[in-house]
Amino acid sequence: MELRKINKNDAKAQWEYTTALPTDENGLTNPYNGVSYDDYIEKVLPTLISYEHPVNMPDWFVPETYYYLWDDGRLVGEFRIRHHLTEALKSGAGHIGYSIKREERGKGYGTEGLKLTLQEARKLIPEDEIYLRVNKDNIASQKVMQKNGGKVVGEDDGHFFVRIPKYFDCGMEKENYWFRYRTGAIIVRDNKMLFVKSKFGGYYYMIGGGVHLGEDSKSCVERETYEETGVKCTARRIAIICENFFRGVGGAIDGKDCHELEYYYLMDMPKEAIFETSTDDDEKLEWVALDELSNNDIRPAFLKTELKGVIEGGSLIHVINDERNTY
């Protein structure tokens, strides 16, 4: 099974699919239903190909790439990726539209085709999530999106609005258990360390975030630091490895039994670096004096006593920390 970008070599199969596709089916519009082969070759195909790199189009037009799903020499589906979102698309059709040939439905092509299309979309789109919309009566497409990590975030009279993460963190959930592989950044300046102040309870925790599938921990901590602070720092070395158990507070992990494997890196920053005052999630960034760590609510709590040693040149430490019954 493969996803092929629209092209001239597959013109006959693409035309057969396009001319048979209804004008509007489950919200996917097709103005070329019934088009002749000659018109498809002369007008439609060049137009659809040009949508990827549009020229002389109105300001509201969003670049769009057409792909076709092939299996064993047969074209079985069409997938379209809009390269970015306008306000109308955010509350409308989103990034991806697709259809599967009627006689090929119920065979798993929707799920596999969307999986391949998401791989292409992640290379193109600037947004942090991939937006989709599905009709409320289209149960099959709802299942396709769910199998690809989609979650319903809203609805209107006729549709559900679905989001799929652009990247998946290394983690899992089962019942009330929540696991994540995470990195943290130890950023120190003038004997002060930069922390995030949680909007759920006001405690401090380390800048960082979940490692993406296929990403190493060093790349993760450098990426997360830049995303949260606006400064490109370099990871010098791992200072702490922590197996952290705690009870989630607020947001999506509220009340969950949380388990994180955490790599904390000492970071080097550019001279005269100017850090943001809040993260990309609108949580405050605050400097805490190293001599005052013990007087603040810092989580995990062992950081109050162990951070200063590793900052001053101590060797790598491994901590098993269990705060499930502490807070």
N, C-alpha and C positions, 0 to 999 in steps of 0.2 A: 504494500500500500504506500502511495506517495502523494504528496501535494505538489502540483505543478503550477507555476505562475502562468497566467494567460499568455498565449503565444500563437504565432502564425502556423506552426507545424501541426498543431492540434485543432485547426480551425473547424474542420467538419464536425468533429465530436462536440466541440464547444457550441457550434451553431445549433446542432440537434438538441442540445440541452437547453440553450437559451430560448429557442423558438417555441419549445414545448412548455417552458416554465410559465405558470400563470402570471397575469398582470399584477396580482397582489395575493400572496398566500402567506398567512400567518405573519403579516407585517413586512415581508420581504417584497419590495416592489420590483417589477420588471417591465419597462416600457417597450421591450422588443419581442413580446409574445407574438408569434406568427410571422416574424420577419423572414423574408426570402434569403436564400443562401447568398445570392449576388449582393443584396443590400448589406448582409452581415459582413461579407468580405470587404466591400468597398467603403462602408460607412461605420457600421457598429463596432467591428473589431478594432480598427484604428482608434476610435473614440474611447473604448474601454481601456485599451492599452495606455492611452495618453493620460488617463485619470491618475496614474501613478506619479507623473511629473507634469501637472497641468500648466498650460500656457494660455494667457489671455482669458482667464476665467474670473468670475466675480470674486470679490474679497471673501464672501461667505463660503466659497467652495473649499471643501476639505479633500486633500489627496486621498485616493482610494486605490487599493491593489486587489485585483481579482485573482483567485486561485481556484484550481479544480482538483478534486480528489479522484485518484485513479486506483483501481484494484484489478490486477490480472488483465490489464489491457482495456478495461472498461472505465469510462467516466461515470462516477456515481454521485458526485455532489459538487456544489459551488460554495465557496467561502470568500467573503469580502472583508478587507481590513481598512478602516478609516484611520489615517495616520495620527490624528490628534482630535481633540474634542472642542466643539463650540459649546456655548451655553445651551443651545437647542439640542445638540446631541447628548449632552450630559443628562438632560431630562427626557431624552427621546431614545433613538435607536442605538446609541453607544458606539463602540468601536467595531463590533463584528456582527455581520449578518450572514446567514447561511441557509442552504436548502439541500435536501437529499432527494435523488430521483425517486419518484413514488414507488416503483416496483422494487427498490433497494432498501426501503425503510424497514426498521425492525431488525436489522442485521448488525448493528453496532457501528455503522459508518459515521453516524453523527458524532458519537463519542470520540472515535479515533480521529476523525477529520478536525474536530474542534481542538483536540490535543495538539495536532500538528500545526494548526493555525495559530494557536496560542504561542507556540515556539517562535513563529515568525513575528507575531505582534509584539512580543517582548523585546525584539530587536529594533522596533520602529517607534513605538509610542513613548511620549515623554511622561505621561501620567503614571502615578504609583499603582493604580489599579486598572484592570480592564473592565470596561462597562459593557453590559449586554442588557437587552430587553426581551421579554418573552410573553406571549399571550397567555392569559390565565387558563384558557381552555386547551393549551398545547402542552399536555402532560409529558409527552415524549421529549420535547426540547428542554423542559424543566429538568428532567432526569439527566439528560446529556450534560447540561451545565453543572448540576450538582456533582456528577462523577468527575468533572474537571476542576473541582474545588470552588464552584460558584456558591454564593450565599445571597439570599434575598435581603435587600436593604430598604425596600420601599415598594409602593404599588400605586396604581391609579385604577380607574374603573375597569379597564380591560387588560392591564399588564402588570407583571412583576418586574422590578428593576434588580438586576443581579450584578454582583461584583466578584471578580476573580483576582487574587493578588498577582501583581506583576512578577514577583519572586516569592518562592516558598521558603520559609525559615525551616531549619532542621529541627523538627519537633513533632510532637504527636499529642493527641488527647484520647482518653478512654474513661468513660463514666465521669467521675469527679477528679480524675488525675490529669495533670497538665505538665508536659516536659518540653524543655527547650535547651538547645546548645547556644550559648551566648558569649559575647566578649564584653570586656569593660576597659575603659581608658583611664589610666592614672596620669593626670595632667597637673603639673605642679609649677607654680610661678611665685617667686617672692615668699616662699614658705607657706603658700596657700594652695589648696587643691580644689579643682573645679568639679562641682557636683550638679546633678539634676535634683530639683526639689519637687517631690511628687505632689500632684494636685489631689491625690487621694491620701490625706492624712498628714501632709506636710513634712514627711521624713526625707532624708537625702539618700540618693543612690547613685551608682557610678554611670557616667556617660557610656553608651554602647548599645548593643542590640543583638538580635538573633542572626546567626550565621546562615546564609542562604545555601540551599543545596548546590553542591559543586564549587563552593567558595571556601578558601582557607581562612583560618582565624585571623592571621595578620592583615589580610586584605579586608576582612570584615571590620576589624576595629578601626582601621584607617578610614574606611568608607563611612561607618557610623559616626565617627568623630567629625568628619567634614559635614555630614548631613545635619548633625545636631548643633554644631558650633560655628560653622562657616569657615573653619580654619583647617588647612591641610597639614595634619600632624603625621609624623613617622613613628611607627612602632619600633622601639629599641629592643625590647626583650620581654618575654613572659615573666612576670614577677610572682603571680599567685594562680594556682589552679584550685578551684573551689567546687565541691559537690554541695549544692545549696538546696535545702528543703525548707519550705515556708508555706504559710497560708496566704493565698492571694487576697489583696485588698484593692477594691475598686476596679472599674472597667470590666474587660472581658474575662479576667481571671478571678474576680471577686468570689471569695469563699472556696476556691479550688485548692486541692492539695498539689502544690507546685514543686517541681523538681527541676533544677537547672544545673547543667555542667558549664562552668564559667572559666574563661581564660582572661586574666587581668594583665594588661600590658602597660609597661612604663612607656610613655610617649615623649617624643621630642617635638618641639614646636618652633616655627620660624620666629626670629627676633622681631619684636614690635608687632606680633600678631594681635589682631583685634577680634575678640570672641563675641559672638552673639549673646544677648541677654536672655534669650529663651530658645527652646528647641523647636524642631519642626512640628512637634505635637503641642506647642504652646505651654510647655512647662518651664519654669524659671531655671536659669543657670546661675549658680551662686558659688563664690569662692569662700572656702572655709579654712581658717588658719590651722596648720598642722598641730599646734599646741592646744587647739580647742576641739579636736576631733572627739575626745572622750565626753565633752559636754554637749554634744549634739546627737540627735536621733539619726544615726547612720545605719543603713541596712545593706548587706548583712552586718550584724553588730560586731563581729570579730575584727572588722576593718578598723575600728577605733584604736585597737591595740597593735595590729599587725602592719598597718600601712606605713607608719613612720620608719620601721626597720627596713622594709624593702626599698623605700624611696632613698634611704641613706646608703644603699649599696648591699643590703642583705641578699642572701641567696634565695632561689626559688623555693616557695613553700606550697604545700598541699594541705588543704583544709576540708574536712567534712563538717558542714555546718547545718544544724537542725534547729529551726526556729518555729516549727509548726505549732508549738504550744506556748510560744513566747508572747505573741501579739494577738 
